[in-house]
Amino acid sequence: MTAAANGALTQPERTQRATCALAATLQRISALHAELADAYTALAIETGAIPLAEPADPSVTAAMTTGFHPAAPEPREFLTQVALAAMLDTHPRTVRRMELEGELPAAIEIGRLKRWRRAEIQGWLDDGCPKPRRARR
């Protein structure tokens, strides 16, 4: 007796039902997300968290639309291993390996801390990441 003859579903039928159920669940999640967004917006307007008119100061409008904020702090002059890894889009262990193999500009040691000058790293990147020359000891 086959699976279809005894009332059991075949694999394609089970897959189709699961796909339909997933699609229905995703539609419901989307609808709930829209409801939640509407509720948050209404709450923000009610409490005054969102102004109903454009701000009068043009720099505020520019900051809201471009992401630039005039009072944003300048980037730090020195980079940590983690910050350098983020700048190079790699893992901090890769930065450590590159440092040990002499592939990075020399770090500055401040006590037991190692830091890299942002300007030196940026110049190194702009020059195509040449292998720095190290003085022989």
PyRosetta script that sets phi, psi and omega in degrees:
from pyrosetta import init, pose_from_sequence

init()
pose = pose_from_sequence("MTAAANGALTQPERTQRATCALAATLQRISALHAELADAYTALAIETGAIPLAEPADPSVTAAMTTGFHPAAPEPREFLTQVALAAMLDTHPRTVRRMELEGELPAAIEIGRLKRWRRAEIQGWLDDGCPKPRRARR")
pose.set_psi(1, 134.8)
pose.set_omega(1, -178.2)
pose.set_phi(2, -82.5)
pose.set_psi(2, 166.2)
pose.set_omega(2, -179.3)
pose.set_phi(3, -65.1)
pose.set_psi(3, -37.8)
pose.set_omega(3, -179.5)
pose.set_phi(4, -69.7)
pose.set_psi(4, -32.9)
pose.set_omega(4, -178.1)
pose.set_phi(5, -71.3)
pose.set_psi(5, -32.7)
pose.set_omega(5, -178.5)
pose.set_phi(6, -93.2)
pose.set_psi(6, 8.9)
pose.set_omega(6, 174.5)
pose.set_phi(7, 96.4)
pose.set_psi(7, -6.1)
pose.set_omega(7, 178.8)
pose.set_phi(8, -79.8)
pose.set_psi(8, 152.0)
pose.set_omega(8, -179.9)
pose.set_phi(9, -85.8)
pose.set_psi(9, 146.7)
pose.set_omega(9, 175.4)
pose.set_phi(10, -79.2)
pose.set_psi(10, 167.4)
pose.set_omega(10, -179.4)
pose.set_phi(11, -59.3)
pose.set_psi(11, -45.8)
pose.set_omega(11, 178.6)
pose.set_phi(12, -61.7)
pose.set_psi(12, -35.8)
pose.set_omega(12, 179.3)
pose.set_phi(13, -68.2)
pose.set_psi(13, -40.5)
pose.set_omega(13, 178.0)
pose.set_phi(14, -64.7)
pose.set_psi(14, -40.8)
pose.set_omega(14, 178.8)
pose.set_phi(15, -63.5)
pose.set_psi(15, -43.1)
pose.set_omega(15, -179.8)
pose.set_phi(16, -64.3)
pose.set_psi(16, -43.3)
pose.set_omega(16, 178.6)
pose.set_phi(17, -63.5)
pose.set_psi(17, -42.2)
pose.set_omega(17, 179.5)
pose.set_phi(18, -64.5)
pose.set_psi(18, -39.2)
pose.set_omega(18, 178.5)
pose.set_phi(19, -64.2)
pose.set_psi(19, -42.8)
pose.set_omega(19, 178.6)
pose.set_phi(20, -64.3)
pose.set_psi(20, -41.6)
pose.set_omega(20, 178.9)
pose.set_phi(21, -65.0)
pose.set_psi(21, -40.3)
pose.set_omega(21, 178.5)
pose.set_phi(22, -65.0)
pose.set_psi(22, -43.5)
pose.set_omega(22, 179.3)
pose.set_phi(23, -61.7)
pose.set_psi(23, -41.3)
pose.set_omega(23, 178.7)
pose.set_phi(24, -64.8)
pose.set_psi(24, -40.3)
pose.set_omega(24, 178.3)
pose.set_phi(25, -64.1)
pose.set_psi(25, -43.4)
pose.set_omega(25, 179.3)
pose.set_phi(26, -64.6)
pose.set_psi(26, -37.3)
pose.set_omega(26, 176.7)
pose.set_phi(27, -64.1)
pose.set_psi(27, -41.2)
pose.set_omega(27, 179.2)
pose.set_phi(28, -65.9)
pose.set_psi(28, -40.6)
pose.set_omega(28, 177.3)
pose.set_phi(29, -62.3)
pose.set_psi(29, -42.6)
pose.set_omega(29, 178.9)
pose.set_phi(30, -61.5)
pose.set_psi(30, -43.0)
pose.set_omega(30, 178.9)
pose.set_phi(31, -64.5)
pose.set_psi(31, -42.3)
pose.set_omega(31, 178.0)
pose.set_phi(32, -64.4)
pose.set_psi(32, -37.9)
pose.set_omega(32, 178.1)
pose.set_phi(33, -62.8)
pose.set_psi(33, -43.4)
pose.set_omega(33, 178.6)
pose.set_phi(34, -63.4)
pose.set_psi(34, -42.6)
pose.set_omega(34, 178.0)
pose.set_phi(35, -61.8)
pose.set_psi(35, -42.8)
pose.set_omega(35, 179.9)
pose.set_phi(36, -64.3)
pose.set_psi(36, -42.2)
pose.set_omega(36, 178.4)
pose.set_phi(37, -62.2)
pose.set_psi(37, -42.3)
pose.set_omega(37, 177.8)
pose.set_phi(38, -62.8)
pose.set_psi(38, -41.4)
pose.set_omega(38, -179.7)
pose.set_phi(39, -65.5)
pose.set_psi(39, -42.6)
pose.set_omega(39, 178.0)
pose.set_phi(40, -63.9)
pose.set_psi(40, -40.9)
pose.set_omega(40, 178.7)
pose.set_phi(41, -62.7)
pose.set_psi(41, -46.1)
pose.set_omega(41, 179.4)
pose.set_phi(42, -61.8)
pose.set_psi(42, -41.5)
pose.set_omega(42, 179.1)
pose.set_phi(43, -65.1)
pose.set_psi(43, -42.2)
pose.set_omega(43, 179.8)
pose.set_phi(44, -64.4)
pose.set_psi(44, -40.2)
pose.set_omega(44, 178.5)
pose.set_phi(45, -67.8)
pose.set_psi(45, -41.5)
pose.set_omega(45, -178.9)
pose.set_phi(46, -63.3)
pose.set_psi(46, -39.5)
pose.set_omega(46, -178.2)
pose.set_phi(47, -87.7)
pose.set_psi(47, -6.4)
pose.set_omega(47, 179.3)
pose.set_phi(48, 84.2)
pose.set_psi(48, 12.7)
pose.set_omega(48, 179.5)
pose.set_phi(49, -71.8)
pose.set_psi(49, -25.5)
pose.set_omega(49, 178.2)
pose.set_phi(50, -115.6)
pose.set_psi(50, 119.6)
pose.set_omega(50, 177.3)
pose.set_phi(51, -68.7)
pose.set_psi(51, 142.5)
pose.set_omega(51, -178.8)
pose.set_phi(52, -82.6)
pose.set_psi(52, -11.5)
pose.set_omega(52, 179.4)
pose.set_phi(53, -123.0)
pose.set_psi(53, 163.7)
pose.set_omega(53, 177.6)
pose.set_phi(54, -65.5)
pose.set_psi(54, 144.3)
pose.set_omega(54, 175.9)
pose.set_phi(55, -63.7)
pose.set_psi(55, 147.2)
pose.set_omega(55, -177.8)
pose.set_phi(56, -73.2)
pose.set_psi(56, -31.3)
pose.set_omega(56, -176.8)
pose.set_phi(57, -80.6)
pose.set_psi(57, 119.6)
pose.set_omega(57, -178.2)
pose.set_phi(58, -62.8)
pose.set_psi(58, -29.0)
pose.set_omega(58, 179.9)
pose.set_phi(59, -68.6)
pose.set_psi(59, -30.2)
pose.set_omega(59, 176.6)
pose.set_phi(60, -68.0)
pose.set_psi(60, -43.1)
pose.set_omega(60, 178.2)
pose.set_phi(61, -62.4)
pose.set_psi(61, -42.5)
pose.set_omega(61, 179.0)
pose.set_phi(62, -62.8)
pose.set_psi(62, -40.9)
pose.set_omega(62, 179.5)
pose.set_phi(63, -65.1)
pose.set_psi(63, -36.3)
pose.set_omega(63, -179.3)
pose.set_phi(64, -70.9)
pose.set_psi(64, -34.9)
pose.set_omega(64, -175.1)
pose.set_phi(65, -90.9)
pose.set_psi(65, -29.6)
pose.set_omega(65, -176.3)
pose.set_phi(66, -105.2)
pose.set_psi(66, -14.6)
pose.set_omega(66, -176.6)
pose.set_phi(67, 84.1)
pose.set_psi(67, -4.7)
pose.set_omega(67, 178.6)
pose.set_phi(68, -83.8)
pose.set_psi(68, 133.1)
pose.set_omega(68, 177.2)
pose.set_phi(69, -122.5)
pose.set_psi(69, 122.1)
pose.set_omega(69, -175.4)
pose.set_phi(70, -60.1)
pose.set_psi(70, -24.2)
pose.set_omega(70, -178.2)
pose.set_phi(71, -96.2)
pose.set_psi(71, 12.8)
pose.set_omega(71, -178.7)
pose.set_phi(72, -65.4)
pose.set_psi(72, 139.0)
pose.set_omega(72, -178.4)
pose.set_phi(73, -69.5)
pose.set_psi(73, 151.4)
pose.set_omega(73, 176.0)
pose.set_phi(74, -68.3)
pose.set_psi(74, 149.8)
pose.set_omega(74, 177.1)
pose.set_phi(75, -63.9)
pose.set_psi(75, 149.5)
pose.set_omega(75, -179.0)
pose.set_phi(76, -65.6)
pose.set_psi(76, 147.8)
pose.set_omega(76, -178.7)
pose.set_phi(77, -70.9)
pose.set_psi(77, -33.4)
pose.set_omega(77, -177.4)
pose.set_phi(78, -110.0)
pose.set_psi(78, 145.1)
pose.set_omega(78, 179.8)
pose.set_phi(79, -109.0)
pose.set_psi(79, 137.9)
pose.set_omega(79, 171.7)
pose.set_phi(80, -81.0)
pose.set_psi(80, 173.3)
pose.set_omega(80, 177.5)
pose.set_phi(81, -61.1)
pose.set_psi(81, -40.8)
pose.set_omega(81, -179.9)
pose.set_phi(82, -67.6)
pose.set_psi(82, -43.1)
pose.set_omega(82, 179.7)
pose.set_phi(83, -65.7)
pose.set_psi(83, -38.8)
pose.set_omega(83, 177.3)
pose.set_phi(84, -65.8)
pose.set_psi(84, -40.4)
pose.set_omega(84, 177.4)
pose.set_phi(85, -61.1)
pose.set_psi(85, -41.6)
pose.set_omega(85, 178.3)
pose.set_phi(86, -64.9)
pose.set_psi(86, -40.2)
pose.set_omega(86, 179.4)
pose.set_phi(87, -64.2)
pose.set_psi(87, -35.3)
pose.set_omega(87, -180.0)
pose.set_phi(88, -90.1)
pose.set_psi(88, -2.1)
pose.set_omega(88, -178.1)
pose.set_phi(89, 55.9)
pose.set_psi(89, 51.9)
pose.set_omega(89, 179.6)
pose.set_phi(90, -144.3)
pose.set_psi(90, -177.4)
pose.set_omega(90, -178.9)
pose.set_phi(91, -88.9)
pose.set_psi(91, 147.2)
pose.set_omega(91, 177.9)
pose.set_phi(92, -55.7)
pose.set_psi(92, -32.2)
pose.set_omega(92, 177.8)
pose.set_phi(93, -65.9)
pose.set_psi(93, -32.9)
pose.set_omega(93, 176.9)
pose.set_phi(94, -66.1)
pose.set_psi(94, -39.4)
pose.set_omega(94, 176.5)
pose.set_phi(95, -61.3)
pose.set_psi(95, -43.9)
pose.set_omega(95, 179.7)
pose.set_phi(96, -60.9)
pose.set_psi(96, -45.2)
pose.set_omega(96, 179.2)
pose.set_phi(97, -63.1)
pose.set_psi(97, -44.1)
pose.set_omega(97, 179.7)
pose.set_phi(98, -61.7)
pose.set_psi(98, -37.7)
pose.set_omega(98, 178.9)
pose.set_phi(99, -65.9)
pose.set_psi(99, -46.0)
pose.set_omega(99, -179.1)
pose.set_phi(100, -63.7)
pose.set_psi(100, -32.8)
pose.set_omega(100, -179.3)
pose.set_phi(101, -88.0)
pose.set_psi(101, 1.7)
pose.set_omega(101, 177.0)
pose.set_phi(102, 74.7)
pose.set_psi(102, 24.8)
pose.set_omega(102, -178.7)
pose.set_phi(103, -90.1)
pose.set_psi(103, -8.6)
pose.set_omega(103, -179.5)
pose.set_phi(104, -112.7)
pose.set_psi(104, 156.8)
pose.set_omega(104, 169.1)
pose.set_phi(105, -58.2)
pose.set_psi(105, 152.6)
pose.set_omega(105, -175.8)
pose.set_phi(106, -62.2)
pose.set_psi(106, 140.1)
pose.set_omega(106, 176.6)
pose.set_phi(107, -83.9)
pose.set_psi(107, 156.3)
pose.set_omega(107, 174.3)
pose.set_phi(108, -95.8)
pose.set_psi(108, 132.5)
pose.set_omega(108, 178.1)
pose.set_phi(109, -99.0)
pose.set_psi(109, 122.3)
pose.set_omega(109, 177.0)
pose.set_phi(110, -115.7)
pose.set_psi(110, 97.6)
pose.set_omega(110, -171.6)
pose.set_phi(111, 66.0)
pose.set_psi(111, -122.9)
pose.set_omega(111, 177.2)
pose.set_phi(112, -96.9)
pose.set_psi(112, 0.8)
pose.set_omega(112, -178.6)
pose.set_phi(113, -89.8)
pose.set_psi(113, 144.6)
pose.set_omega(113, 174.6)
pose.set_phi(114, -112.6)
pose.set_psi(114, 133.8)
pose.set_omega(114, 178.6)
pose.set_phi(115, -137.1)
pose.set_psi(115, 151.6)
pose.set_omega(115, 177.1)
pose.set_phi(116, -115.7)
pose.set_psi(116, 140.4)
pose.set_omega(116, 176.8)
pose.set_phi(117, -72.8)
pose.set_psi(117, 126.5)
pose.set_omega(117, -178.7)
pose.set_phi(118, -56.7)
pose.set_psi(118, -45.9)
pose.set_omega(118, -177.4)
pose.set_phi(119, -63.0)
pose.set_psi(119, -38.8)
pose.set_omega(119, 179.6)
pose.set_phi(120, -66.9)
pose.set_psi(120, -41.7)
pose.set_omega(120, 178.2)
pose.set_phi(121, -65.9)
pose.set_psi(121, -42.9)
pose.set_omega(121, -179.7)
pose.set_phi(122, -62.9)
pose.set_psi(122, -41.4)
pose.set_omega(122, 176.6)
pose.set_phi(123, -63.1)
pose.set_psi(123, -40.7)
pose.set_omega(123, 177.5)
pose.set_phi(124, -61.3)
pose.set_psi(124, -43.4)
pose.set_omega(124, 177.8)
pose.set_phi(125, -64.9)
pose.set_psi(125, -43.2)
pose.set_omega(125, -179.4)
pose.set_phi(126, -63.1)
pose.set_psi(126, -30.7)
pose.set_omega(126, 179.2)
pose.set_phi(127, -83.6)
pose.set_psi(127, 3.0)
pose.set_omega(127, 178.1)
pose.set_phi(128, 89.6)
pose.set_psi(128, 20.1)
pose.set_omega(128, 176.1)
pose.set_phi(129, 60.6)
pose.set_psi(129, 51.0)
pose.set_omega(129, 177.7)
pose.set_phi(130, -68.1)
pose.set_psi(130, 153.5)
pose.set_omega(130, 177.8)
pose.set_phi(131, -70.4)
pose.set_psi(131, 120.3)
pose.set_omega(131, -178.4)
pose.set_phi(132, -64.0)
pose.set_psi(132, 145.2)
pose.set_omega(132, 175.3)
pose.set_phi(133, -82.1)
pose.set_psi(133, 130.6)
pose.set_omega(133, 179.3)
pose.set_phi(134, -109.5)
pose.set_psi(134, 139.1)
pose.set_omega(134, 176.0)
pose.set_phi(135, -70.5)
pose.set_psi(135, 137.8)
pose.set_omega(135, 178.2)
pose.set_phi(136, -76.5)
pose.set_psi(136, 143.1)
pose.set_omega(136, -177.7)
pose.set_phi(137, -97.0)
pose.dump_pdb("model.pdb")
